[in-house]
């Protein structure tokens, strides 16, 4: 199997020798090449002109150059990570705030039985990991499944996933949120209540 430098709309690419060894019948219908340097538009136009001169039919065959993602794609991907971080922080702060309010009695109980502040902070840290981490991982998977499905054999879509940005959004962002939660865990005031004796 031949692996191209960039994704192409073909299910499997094999070499001529592999096709011969498998006994596959094939005919020349397309020429594929990997140049050492990316082709410029003027070079593509010149190639199309030469092809038209050989066939005698203008624009009978088209030349397509796949240069991979554009240089600005990385910057756009990081901008989307920053936008998703804002949304995630806003949603996580609300969810963690509600979880803290709901778990205040648990924190009071931990403090009453002598749990150290690090134990109480760890409790909040893992609570934030569950709230932010599960959402981030499920969101990444939900976004990847349809994009990858469109690139299955028979599809005409190319997709090159920005794995670094996806990994940052799915793992580093929840860890950062949980770390801030650990740092901002406040002191717990122990409620002392005495039953009235009549």
Buried (B, 14 or more C-beta within 10 A) or exposed (E): EEEEEEBEEEEEEEEEEEEEEEEEEEEEEEEEEEEEEEBEEEBBEEBBEEBBEEEEEEEEBEBEEBEEBEEEEEEEBBEEBEEBBEEBBEBBBEBBEEBBEEBEEBBBEBBEEEBEEEEBBBBBBBBBBBBBBEBBBEBBEEBBEEEEEEBEEEEEEBEEBBEEBBEBBBBEBBBBBBEBBBEEBEEBEEEEEEEEEE
